[in-house]
Amino acid sequence: MGYRLTTRTVHAAGGARFPDTSWGLVLSARDRASPNDAFAQLCRRYWMPIYVSLRRQGIAPADADDLVQGFFLSLFEDNAVARADPQRGRFRNFLLGALRRFLANEHEREHARKRGGAAQFVEFDTNAVEIQLSADESSTPLELLFDRQWARALLANAMDALREEYVRAGNSTVYAALESSLDPGAGAPDYAALAQRLQRNPGAIKVAVHRLRDRFREVLRREVGLTVASADDVDDELTHLRDVLAAEAAL
């Protein structure tokens, strides 16, 4: 669905701070005997833009799958972790820089392919991404392509987290019914139909949709907060990613 990034300010209940960041996952690996936990978390969150960038370089799907895992492992096993510095900018930019060096180094790529193929720590579904790839312009610059996929990955992560919240609260049926209301391209929700489906009155459905949308904005801000040096940078990053997706929609 065509989810839209927003810069509306939504604060976590009780003023809760942002959770440990993706920068923190990388930096903490310096003190670990094994980076497997941090590697797996980063791979699950951000495999999509890396995979798409590799595919755009002409790498076959099966090889790109292996290389994604090898690339993330290389961040911990090589000198990339030592160079990581949250004060130098966005985590998005750190990964893109590491990816550029990775793509320019054939030996490193082959080494990563062997590491990834042997490890396969993390499984991910590339089918939807392959469909999206067929719709993307092949001439799109790598940086713009990466940022576009990065925005999509953050949106997907936020949706997954929101869905899990509703499931844990025993409201999976409610979420399934209302999820389409998060799509700005879907038009206004049919409150009467939703009320009948969930056996509630339309007024209650309107409130539930409003709460779902507010919570999604909150979860998305938290997701973006994982990738920047401080909470003060979240709005700027949201604006950039929103503009990237808006430019794509205008094509």
Secondary structure, DSSP 8 states (H G I E B T S, - for coil): ------------GGG------HHHHHHHGGG-S--HHHHHHHHHHHHHHHHHHHHHTT--HHHHHHHHHHHHHHHHHSSHHHH--GGGS-HHHHHHHHHHHHHH-HHHHHHHHHHHHHH-------HHHHHHHHHS-TTS-HHHHHHHHHHHHHHHHHHHHHHHHHHHTT-HHHHHHHGGGG-GGG-S--HHHHHHHHTS-HHHHHHHHHHHHHHHHHHHHHHHHTTSSSGGGHHHHHHHHHHHHHHHHT-
